[in-house]
Amino acid sequence: MKILLAIDGSLVTKRMLSYVAAHDELFGPSHDYTVVNVVAPVPGYAARFLDKKILDDYYREEAEQVFKPVRSFADMQHWKLRLIPLHGHAAEAIAAAAENEHCDLVVMGTHGHSSLGNVVLGSVATGVLARSKKPVLLIP
C-alpha cells in the first residue's frame, strides 16, 4: 500500500508518526511511504523581487528542517520513504500530492481545534478531507 504522511514538524507530527510506528498491524515496513511537507508560499509582492533559485532554495531548506528528524525516525522503523517538499496552500497541496502519487491512504495529525476554531482559523485536516479523493486517517 502507498501511504502519504502529511507532516508539519510540530508535536502533532511526532504523535502521528508514533501512532503509525506503534500500529504495525496496520502500517509497518511493508508499505511505501510518501512524506510531504507544505511550506507556506512567500507572498507574491515579495517573491517577485527574488530570484527563482533563491526562492526554490528557501522552500527546499524550510522543508528539509522538517524532513531531517522524520528521515531518522523512518530509518529506525525500516520504512521505505519518499520525501516531497511542496509549497502553497497546504490542504490543496496535500490532496493533490495524494492523487498525483497514487496513494491509497493519507495519514495526518490534527491539532484538535474546535469546530468554531476551524471556521475562524481554517483547518488543514478539514481542507484535505474536503478535497481528497483518497481515504484520510486523522490522528488526534
Kinemage of the C-alpha trace (Angstrom):
@kinemage 1
@onewidth
@group {chain A} dominant
@subgroup {mainchain}
@vectorlist {calphas} color= white
{ca met a 1} P 0.000 0.000 0.000
{ca lys a 2} L 1.166 3.551 -0.723
{ca ile a 3} L 0.666 5.807 2.274
{ca leu a 4} L 1.037 9.577 2.236
{ca leu a 5} L 2.138 11.095 5.547
{ca ala a 6} L 1.461 14.838 5.763
{ca ile a 7} L 3.834 16.465 8.245
{ca asp a 8} L 4.483 19.959 9.562
{ca gly a 9} L 7.240 19.341 12.108
{ca ser a 10} L 5.023 20.067 15.104
{ca leu a 11} L 4.272 17.945 18.150
{ca val a 12} L 1.213 16.754 16.212
{ca thr a 13} L 3.543 15.280 13.586
{ca lys a 14} L 5.526 13.450 16.265
{ca arg a 15} L 2.350 11.981 17.760
{ca met a 16} L 1.091 10.912 14.347
{ca leu a 17} L 4.395 9.225 13.455
{ca ser a 18} L 4.469 7.484 16.848
{ca tyr a 19} L 0.941 6.196 16.236
{ca val a 20} L 1.888 4.854 12.811
{ca ala a 21} L 5.013 3.192 14.214
{ca ala a 22} L 3.099 1.650 17.135
{ca his a 23} L 0.458 0.082 14.887
{ca asp a 24} L 2.491 -2.380 12.885
{ca glu a 25} L -0.640 -4.405 12.173
{ca leu a 26} L -1.921 -1.511 10.036
{ca phe a 27} L 1.293 0.053 8.842
{ca gly a 28} L 4.851 -1.248 9.128
{ca pro a 29} L 7.825 -1.524 6.770
{ca ser a 30} L 5.997 -3.448 4.034
{ca his a 31} L 4.319 -0.268 2.782
{ca asp a 32} L 5.685 2.588 0.687
{ca tyr a 33} L 5.567 5.938 2.476
{ca thr a 34} L 5.448 9.295 0.756
{ca val a 35} L 6.057 12.163 3.163
{ca val a 36} L 5.001 15.678 2.219
{ca asn a 37} L 5.684 18.973 3.932
{ca val a 38} L 3.995 22.099 2.634
{ca val a 39} L 5.841 25.366 3.177
{ca ala a 40} L 3.672 28.474 3.156
{ca pro a 41} L 4.297 30.463 -0.001
{ca val a 42} L 6.293 33.672 0.070
{ca pro a 43} L 3.796 36.463 -0.677
{ca gly a 44} L 3.717 37.446 -4.329
{ca tyr a 45} L 4.696 41.047 -3.625
{ca ala a 46} L 7.945 39.800 -2.055
{ca ala a 47} L 8.525 36.798 -4.325
{ca arg a 48} L 8.651 38.924 -7.465
{ca phe a 49} L 11.837 40.577 -6.158
{ca leu a 50} L 13.580 37.262 -5.510
{ca asp a 51} L 15.477 35.141 -7.974
{ca lys a 52} L 13.722 31.814 -8.670
{ca lys a 53} L 16.750 29.854 -7.447
{ca ile a 54} L 16.783 31.760 -4.142
{ca leu a 55} L 13.077 31.108 -3.703
{ca asp a 56} L 13.425 27.406 -4.571
{ca asp a 57} L 16.369 27.091 -2.163
{ca tyr a 58} L 14.305 28.732 0.583
{ca tyr a 59} L 11.405 26.285 0.106
{ca arg a 60} L 13.786 23.306 -0.009
{ca glu a 61} L 15.680 24.406 3.141
{ca glu a 62} L 12.457 25.006 5.091
{ca ala a 63} L 11.152 21.559 4.146
{ca glu a 64} L 14.479 19.907 4.942
{ca gln a 65} L 14.326 21.204 8.522
{ca val a 66} L 11.090 19.243 8.924
{ca phe a 67} L 12.233 16.194 6.919
{ca lys a 68} L 15.513 15.603 8.748
{ca pro a 69} L 14.119 14.160 12.016
{ca val a 70} L 11.424 12.259 10.110
{ca arg a 71} L 14.059 10.655 7.903
{ca ser a 72} L 15.946 9.469 11.005
{ca phe a 73} L 12.761 8.133 12.603
{ca ala a 74} L 11.762 6.306 9.413
{ca asp a 75} L 15.209 4.692 9.186
{ca met a 76} L 14.721 3.260 12.679
{ca gln a 77} L 11.343 1.856 11.600
{ca his a 78} L 12.791 0.443 8.336
{ca trp a 79} L 10.208 2.327 6.296
{ca lys a 80} L 10.655 2.863 2.564
{ca leu a 81} L 10.383 6.632 2.369
{ca arg a 82} L 9.999 9.223 -0.349
{ca leu a 83} L 10.158 12.879 0.714
{ca ile a 84} L 8.367 15.544 -1.317
{ca pro a 85} L 8.758 19.228 -0.422
{ca leu a 86} L 5.798 21.347 -1.511
{ca his a 87} L 4.763 24.962 -1.161
{ca gly a 88} L 1.421 26.652 -1.468
{ca his a 89} L -1.969 26.150 0.156
{ca ala a 90} L -1.428 23.158 2.474
{ca ala a 91} L -4.767 21.363 2.074
{ca glu a 92} L -4.767 21.724 -1.711
{ca ala a 93} L -1.148 20.598 -1.991
{ca ile a 94} L -1.647 17.535 0.230
{ca ala a 95} L -4.791 16.388 -1.585
{ca ala a 96} L -3.115 16.926 -4.968
{ca ala a 97} L 0.007 15.030 -3.860
{ca ala a 98} L -2.101 12.067 -2.727
{ca glu a 99} L -3.737 11.975 -6.146
{ca asn a 100} L -0.543 12.567 -8.163
{ca glu a 101} L 1.414 9.940 -6.225
{ca his a 102} L -1.433 7.399 -6.496
{ca cys a 103} L -1.517 6.936 -2.728
{ca asp a 104} L -4.014 4.559 -1.167
{ca leu a 105} L -4.273 6.423 2.142
{ca val a 106} L -3.491 9.861 3.569
{ca val a 107} L -2.445 9.977 7.237
{ca met a 108} L -2.146 13.236 9.125
{ca gly a 109} L -2.308 14.552 12.638
{ca thr a 110} L -4.847 17.051 13.872
{ca his a 111} L -4.249 19.973 16.180
{ca gly a 112} L -7.625 19.425 17.829
{ca his a 113} L -9.141 22.871 17.264
{ca ser a 114} L -12.846 23.139 17.981
{ca ser a 115} L -15.379 23.468 15.168
{ca leu a 116} L -15.541 27.194 15.811
{ca gly a 117} L -11.755 27.318 15.636
{ca asn a 118} L -11.851 25.598 12.250
{ca val a 119} L -14.275 28.214 10.947
{ca val a 120} L -12.161 31.100 12.213
{ca leu a 121} L -8.657 29.670 11.724
{ca gly a 122} L -9.268 27.162 8.984
{ca ser a 123} L -8.026 23.616 9.265
{ca val a 124} L -5.643 21.790 7.006
{ca ala a 125} L -7.212 18.487 8.029
{ca thr a 126} L -10.712 19.749 7.203
{ca gly a 127} L -9.443 21.088 3.890
{ca val a 128} L -7.812 17.785 2.975
{ca leu a 129} L -10.997 15.888 3.884
{ca ala a 130} L -12.989 18.189 1.620
{ca arg a 131} L -10.581 17.918 -1.325
{ca ser a 132} L -9.145 14.404 -1.202
{ca lys a 133} L -10.487 11.573 -3.309
{ca lys a 134} L -8.385 9.209 -1.190
{ca pro a 135} L -9.259 7.928 2.301
{ca val a 136} L -7.873 10.136 5.074
{ca leu a 137} L -6.902 8.883 8.530
{ca leu a 138} L -6.747 11.677 11.091
{ca ile a 139} L -4.670 11.076 14.212
{ca pro a 140} L -5.666 13.357 17.129
